[in-house]
Amino acid sequence: MIRSVVFDVGETLLDDTREFQAWADWLRVPRHTLSALVGIVVAQGRNNAEAFQYLRPGIDLSVERERRERAGHGEMISEADLYPDVRPALAELRRLGLWVGVAGNQTSRAAELLRQLALPVDAVATSGEWGVAKPDPRFFTRVVEFACGSADEILYVGDHRDYDVRAAQAAGLRSVLIKRGPWGHLWAGDPVMAEHGVWVLESLEQLPGLVRPG
């Protein structure tokens, strides 16, 4: 039985379009150039942060984020960045009596911004706060400590085959792939999904029907 549902952030709850556009503008490159490079590294199964190395070899994204903050162009997360199915799905899951959380590879600042949105969830955490990021198994150890229930009673929802689906399952959690963003679309038909019995969702609003208690 599922007792908790924990969500990734980027391209699961949030549309990352505006943030990638902000990065392209900050680095003074055409927006389509950064998008194309992200697509290339994604298709190769690499971390999307590696796309930035083609534009500025040796770039330290943590340092660059601080520069953006000081210049008044720091991280922003607003209601407009949420996918439209997010609030209805989260609210329904809680109505069903499930513990609902958010935990993704995001900065500590992103955690603050997410909390300001007052989403219908029980808790929010990020890798920046925990000091460990997916796909490190220690991230999912923290998820189990964070949520309600044992590992096999926790469902992790994300868009990334390796960082979300496979890493969560390796840690004993159950997992779901949401088919959106470049990663979700790329891997929705991947054999790994079928082999491991992973649900592939077109919308988060499908989720309550799949995990409804009883």
C-alpha positions as CSV (number, residue, x, y, z in Angstrom):
1,M,0.0,0.0,0.0
2,I,1.2,3.5,-0.8
3,R,1.3,5.8,2.2
4,S,3.4,8.7,0.8
5,V,3.9,10.3,-2.6
6,V,7.0,12.4,-3.0
7,F,7.5,14.6,-6.1
8,D,10.5,15.7,-8.0
9,V,10.5,19.4,-9.0
10,G,11.7,20.4,-12.4
11,E,9.5,19.2,-15.3
12,T,7.4,17.3,-12.7
13,L,5.8,20.2,-10.9
14,L,7.5,23.1,-12.6
15,D,7.8,24.0,-16.3
16,D,11.5,24.8,-16.6
17,T,11.2,26.9,-19.7
18,R,11.5,30.3,-18.1
19,E,14.5,29.3,-16.0
20,F,16.4,28.0,-19.0
21,Q,15.6,31.1,-20.9
22,A,16.9,33.2,-18.0
23,W,20.1,31.2,-18.1
24,A,20.5,31.7,-21.8
25,D,20.0,35.5,-21.4
26,W,22.4,35.6,-18.6
27,L,25.1,33.8,-20.6
28,R,24.3,35.9,-23.6
29,V,23.6,33.1,-26.0
30,P,20.5,32.5,-28.1
31,R,17.8,30.7,-26.1
32,H,17.5,27.9,-28.8
33,T,21.3,27.3,-28.5
34,L,21.1,26.3,-24.8
35,S,17.9,24.3,-25.4
36,A,19.6,22.4,-28.2
37,L,22.6,21.6,-26.1
38,V,20.4,20.5,-23.2
39,G,18.6,18.2,-25.6
40,I,21.9,16.7,-26.8
41,V,23.2,15.9,-23.3
42,V,19.8,14.5,-22.3
43,A,19.8,12.2,-25.3
44,Q,23.2,10.9,-24.3
45,G,22.0,10.2,-20.8
46,R,24.1,12.9,-19.2
47,N,23.3,15.6,-16.6
48,N,21.7,18.7,-18.2
49,A,24.2,20.9,-16.3
50,E,26.9,19.6,-18.7
51,A,25.2,21.6,-21.5
52,F,26.6,24.8,-19.9
53,Q,30.2,23.5,-20.2
54,Y,29.9,23.8,-24.0
55,L,29.1,27.5,-23.6
56,R,31.5,28.3,-20.8
57,P,34.1,25.6,-20.2
58,G,34.8,25.3,-16.5
59,I,31.7,27.2,-15.5
60,D,30.7,26.7,-11.8
61,L,26.9,27.0,-11.7
62,S,26.9,27.6,-7.9
63,V,29.1,30.6,-8.4
64,E,27.2,31.8,-11.4
65,R,23.9,31.5,-9.4
66,E,25.4,33.8,-6.8
67,R,26.4,36.3,-9.5
68,R,22.8,36.3,-10.8
69,E,21.4,36.9,-7.4
70,R,23.7,39.8,-6.8
71,A,22.8,41.3,-10.2
72,G,19.1,41.0,-9.4
73,H,18.5,38.1,-11.8
74,G,18.4,35.3,-9.3
75,E,16.1,32.2,-9.1
76,M,12.4,32.8,-9.4
77,I,9.6,30.4,-9.0
78,S,6.1,31.7,-9.4
79,E,2.6,30.3,-9.7
80,A,2.9,30.7,-13.5
81,D,5.7,28.1,-13.5
82,L,3.5,25.4,-12.1
83,Y,2.0,22.9,-14.5
84,P,-1.8,23.3,-14.4
85,D,-2.4,19.8,-13.0
86,V,-0.2,20.2,-10.0
87,R,-2.5,21.8,-7.4
88,P,-5.5,19.6,-8.2
89,A,-3.4,16.4,-8.1
90,L,-1.6,17.3,-4.8
91,A,-4.8,18.4,-3.2
92,E,-6.6,15.2,-4.2
93,L,-3.8,13.0,-2.9
94,R,-4.0,14.7,0.5
95,R,-7.8,14.4,0.5
96,L,-7.3,10.7,0.1
97,G,-5.2,10.6,3.3
98,L,-1.8,10.2,1.7
99,W,1.3,12.1,3.0
100,V,2.5,14.3,0.1
101,G,6.0,15.8,-0.2
102,V,8.3,17.6,-2.6
103,A,12.0,16.7,-2.8
104,G,14.2,17.3,-5.8
105,N,17.6,18.4,-7.0
106,Q,17.2,22.1,-6.3
107,T,19.0,24.8,-4.4
108,S,18.1,25.9,-0.8
109,R,16.8,29.1,-2.3
110,A,14.4,27.1,-4.5
111,A,13.1,25.4,-1.4
112,E,12.2,28.8,0.1
113,L,10.5,29.8,-3.1
114,L,8.5,26.6,-3.3
115,R,7.3,27.0,0.3
116,Q,6.1,30.5,-0.5
117,L,3.8,29.0,-3.1
118,A,1.9,27.2,-0.3
119,L,1.3,24.1,-2.2
120,P,-1.1,21.5,-0.7
121,V,1.8,19.3,0.6
122,D,3.0,18.2,4.0
123,A,6.7,19.2,3.5
124,V,9.2,20.5,1.0
125,A,13.0,19.7,0.8
126,T,15.8,20.0,-1.7
127,S,19.2,18.6,-2.3
128,G,20.7,22.0,-1.5
129,E,19.3,21.7,2.0
130,W,20.2,18.0,2.4
131,G,23.7,18.3,1.0
132,V,23.2,15.3,-1.2
133,A,21.6,15.1,-4.7
134,K,20.0,12.4,-6.9
135,P,21.0,9.8,-8.0
136,D,23.1,9.3,-4.9
137,P,21.4,6.6,-2.7
138,R,21.7,8.8,0.3
139,F,19.2,11.2,-1.2
140,F,16.6,8.5,-1.2
141,T,17.6,7.6,2.4
142,R,16.7,11.1,3.3
143,V,13.4,10.8,1.3
144,V,12.5,7.7,3.4
145,E,13.3,9.6,6.6
146,F,11.3,12.6,5.4
147,A,8.1,10.9,4.3
148,C,5.6,8.6,6.0
149,G,6.0,4.9,5.9
150,S,8.7,2.4,4.9
151,A,10.6,2.6,1.6
152,D,8.2,0.3,-0.2
153,E,5.2,2.4,0.9
154,I,6.7,5.6,-0.7
155,L,6.0,6.5,-4.3
156,Y,8.5,8.8,-6.0
157,V,7.3,10.8,-9.0
158,G,9.7,12.3,-11.5
159,D,10.6,12.8,-15.2
160,H,14.1,11.3,-15.3
161,R,14.7,7.6,-15.9
162,D,18.0,7.3,-14.1
163,Y,17.8,10.1,-11.4
164,D,14.2,9.4,-10.5
165,V,12.8,6.1,-11.6
166,R,15.8,3.8,-11.4
167,A,17.5,5.5,-8.4
168,A,14.3,5.4,-6.4
169,Q,13.7,1.8,-7.1
170,A,17.3,0.9,-6.3
171,A,16.7,2.4,-2.9
172,G,13.5,0.3,-2.4
173,L,10.9,2.9,-3.2
174,R,8.3,2.7,-5.9
175,S,8.4,5.1,-8.8
176,V,6.4,6.8,-11.5
177,L,7.5,8.6,-14.6
178,I,5.6,11.7,-15.7
179,K,5.8,12.1,-19.5
180,R,6.7,15.8,-19.9
181,G,9.8,17.9,-20.5
182,P,12.6,16.5,-22.6
183,W,13.4,13.6,-20.2
184,G,9.9,12.4,-19.7
185,H,9.2,12.3,-23.4
186,L,12.5,10.7,-24.2
187,W,12.1,7.8,-21.8
188,A,8.4,7.2,-21.7
189,G,8.8,4.3,-24.1
190,D,12.0,3.0,-22.7
191,P,12.1,-0.8,-22.0
192,V,13.2,-0.1,-18.4
193,M,9.7,1.3,-17.7
194,A,8.0,-1.9,-18.9
195,E,10.6,-4.2,-17.3
196,H,10.2,-2.7,-13.9
197,G,6.4,-2.2,-14.1
198,V,6.7,1.6,-13.9
199,W,3.6,3.6,-14.4
200,V,4.0,6.3,-17.1
201,L,1.6,9.2,-16.6
202,E,0.4,11.8,-19.2
203,S,-0.9,14.0,-16.3
204,L,-0.5,14.1,-12.5
205,E,-4.2,14.0,-12.3
206,Q,-4.1,10.3,-13.2
207,L,-2.1,9.6,-10.0
208,P,-4.8,9.7,-7.3
209,G,-6.8,7.0,-9.2
210,L,-3.7,4.7,-9.2
211,V,-2.8,5.1,-5.5
212,R,-6.2,5.4,-4.0
213,P,-6.2,3.5,-0.7
214,G,-8.3,0.4,-0.7
